[in-house]
Amino acid sequence: MFPLDPQPNEFRVKFWGVRGNIPTPGRDTFQFGGNTVCVEVQVDGKRLILDAGTGLRVLGKHLRPTMPFSAHLFFTHTHWDRIQGFPFFLPAFVKGNSFTIYGATGPNGASMKQRLCDQMLIPNFPVPLQEMQADLTFHDIRPGSIIPIDNVAIETISLNRPHSALGYRITWNGYSVVYATDTHHEAGEPDQGLLYLAQQADLLIYDAFYTDHIYRGDQGAENRPALWKTGIELANVAQVKQVLLFHHDPEHGDVFLEGVEKEIQQTFPNVSLAREGMVVTLCEDKKEAKK
């Protein structure tokens, strides 16, 4: 059960979008979902939203009965699949709602606010960000920052990717979720920053976009590494309890992804593929922290 309103002393995660690059609605993606990336974290009475792909539109529709409400929105980066739901997030257009928005300055020096504004300018979009009537507060953050929200701590690192992205660790009451998508590894050489961030996490949400299956038929495929395996090996070294692979390739339908999951679980039984609507409960104990 995933409550409509965040509850004190509880820690839950829900996936509203799990797809990379572009939305992929249709019969072939019904089971895993076609919305681009958006994850809701309810922790100790607070709502955190990770990325704003088209899953954010669905989340916004779900939350309309609870208005007015507040939330904290964290961006890993501003590629299209991370921001394309933001202009369609209806609660942001309603006065009385409040959203605190976090993200890194872009490689070109653009602030988080400017990056979201740009996609809503004519001729790209008919309604500018300034039409949003909710209280929007923007924070440009740096890798290595620790952001306290009452008793919840959000730690950040820079992920290993060509155009930069942030990874996040959300910690409360001895429990932690690590969100590390769009990160690259060389085979056998795990990202040391992510290894630090993921230490003994209860849940690691990790990039599954690159699998060895993608390269079949490509020239030189036999020399390309199974990159997701390096990430899972990192999770094992870091003693992560559960791994959910995320950010699915738009070319991969349900049958393909089910096959990938079965293959992975033959070796790594604590690893699954994320699905839209999936809920992970880390803590619903009203009284005690994890021992």
N, C-alpha and C positions, 0 to 999 in steps of 0.2 A: 504494500500500500504506500503510495507516494502522496503526502498531504498537499493540499492546495496552498496552504500557508506554512512557511518554515516553523518548526517546533523547537523550543528550547531543549538543550541537552540531547539533540539528535543530529545525525550526520548521514545524508543521503545524496546520491548522484543519479541524475536522469539524463538520458541521451535523447535530444530532440532532432539532431541531424548528425549523420555519421559519414557522409559522402564527401569526397574531395572534388575540386575543380568546378564542376557544374552539377545542377540538380539532374537526377535521372529517374523521373516518375515512370511507372509502367508495371506491367505484369511480371517482368523479369527481376524487379527489385522490390517486390512487395514485402518480402520477409525481412530483409536487412534495411530497407528504406532508401529513399532517393533524395532527401533533403541534405544540403551541405551543412557543414559542421556547426553545432551548437550544443553545449552541455550545461545543464543547470545543477548547481550544488546548493543544497539546503544544509546549513550547518549552524547549530546553536541559535536558531531563530533568525538567521540571516540568509538572504538569497544572493548567490554569486552566479554569474553567467559567464561562461568561457566561450568566446568567439560568437560571431553574429552572422553565420550563414543563413540559408533559407529556413533552417529549423527555428530560428528566432521568431519568424512570423507566426509559426504554429504555437510556440510558447506564448507569444503575446496574446493570441486569441484565447488560449487556455486561461490566462491570468486576468482577463477583462473583468470577470465577476468579483475579483478581489480589490479592484481599484478603490481608493488610491493605495499605492504600495511603493516601496523603494527597493532598489537592487544595485549591486556592484557588477559592472561589466568589464571583463578583462580580455584584451586582444593579444593574441600571440604575434600577429603581423597583419598586414592589410591587403594580402592578395584577395582576389575577387571572392573566393569561396569562404572567406572569413568575414566579409562585410556586406554581402549582397542582400542579407535579410534586414539590415538596419533600417533602410528607408521604408520598410513595410512593417515595422514594429509599432503597432497602433498605440500601445500605452505611452510611447514617447511623444505622441501628439496630444495627450490629455493632461490638462493642467491639474496639479495636485500630486502627480506621480513624481518620483525623484530617482535619478540614475547617476551614479558616480562611475566615470569611465576612465580606464587605465590602459596605457599602451606606450610603446617606445617611440621615440622620434624616428622618422623614416630615414633611410640612407641618403635622401636628398635634403634632409634637415626639416622636413614638414612635421608639424606637430600632429598629435593624435586627432585633435579637432579638425585641423585642416584636411587631413586625409579622409575623414568621414564627410566633410563638406564637399570635397571635390567630386565625389561620385553622385552627389545630389544636385549638381549644377546643370542648367540647360546647356546643351541639348541632351545630356545623358539622363536627366530625370526632371519632371515638371515641378516638383515641390522642394524648395531648399530646406536645409537643416534648420534654418532660422524659424520655420513654421512649426517646429516641434515646441509644444507648450509646456511639456514637463520640465522640471528643474534638472538641467544637465550640467554636471561639473566634470571637467576634464583634468587628468593628471598625466603628464609625460614622465615615465619612469625609466630607470636604467637597470640593466642586468646587475644582479647582486643586491638589489633593493629588497628590504623586508617591509611589507605593508601590514601594519596591525589594524584589524577591525574588531575592536573590543578584545575578546579572548581568542579570536581567530588570527593566525599569522599566515601571510601569503609571501613566500620566498620566490625570487626570480633568478633565472640564469639566462645566458645567451646560448641558444641551441646551435648546433653545428650545421649551418646551411648557407648557401651562397649569398642570399639577400637578407639575412638576419631574421631571427624570430626569437620570441621569449618562451621559456618553459616555466611552469608554475608548480609550486608545492603548497598545498593548503593543509594546515595543521591545526588541530584543535583537540584538547583533552587526551592527548596521546595517540590520536588517530591522524592519518595523513593520506591525501590523494595527490599524485603527481600527474600533471598534464603536459605531455611532451610530444607534440605532433609536428610533422614537417621537419624532422631532424635526420641527418645523414650519418652513416657510419662507414668506415672502411672495414672490410671483413677482418675480424680478429682484433680490431682496434676501437673499442667502445669509447664514446665521448666521456672524458673524465669528469666534466662538469655535470653531466646527467647522472653518472655513477654516484657522485656526491649527493645530488638532489634526491635520488631515488632510494637512498639507504633506508631499508626496513619499512618502506611505504606499505600501507595496506592495499593500495590500488595504484597501478601505473596504467595510464591511458596513453598508448604509444602508437606511432605512425606505422600503418600497415600498407601504405601506398605501393611501396616497392617490394615485390616478392619475386622469387626466382622464376615463378610461372610467367611473369610478364615478358621475360627475355627469351622465351622459347621461340625459336624460329628467327631470332635476331642474329645478325652477323657477330660472331665472337661471343655468343651466349654462354658457351662452356667456360669462359674465363671471367664471367661476371658473378659476383658473390650473391648469396641469399641474404640480403641486408637485414631483413626482419629477424633472422636467426641471431645476428650479432646483438640486436637489441634485447632479445629474450635472454640471451646468455648474460648480458649486462644485468637484467632484472634478477637472474639467479644469483649472480655475484653480490648484488645489493640486497639480497634476501627479501625481495618483494613478494607479498603474499598472493596477489592476483594481478594478472595482466589482461587488459582489454585492447585488442588491436582495432584501429580506428582510421578514418580518413580513407575510405575505400575508393579504389579506382572506378571512375564512371563506366569503364568498359566491363566491369565484373558484375555479373548478375548473381542471383541467389544460388543457383546450382554451383557455379564456380566457387563462390565464397564458402559454401557449405563444405565443398571438397577441400579447400585450403584449411578450414578449421579442423576437419577430421584428421588431416595429415599432420598438422601442428600438434594436436592433442595426443597423438601416438607417442610423442617425445616429451611434450610439455603440457601435462594435464591441467595446470593452473592457468592456462592461456585460452581465451575465447575471442571471438570477433564481436565487436559492438553492433547492436541493432537499435534502430529507432524505437523508443518507448522502453528500452531496457532500464531497469532500476537496480542500483547496488546500494544496499544499506550497510554502512560501516558501524553505526552505533544507534541503537534505540533504547539503550539503558538510561533510565531517568535519573539514576543516582550516582553511579560509580564510573570513574575513568578506567580505561583499559589498564590492566595489570601488566 
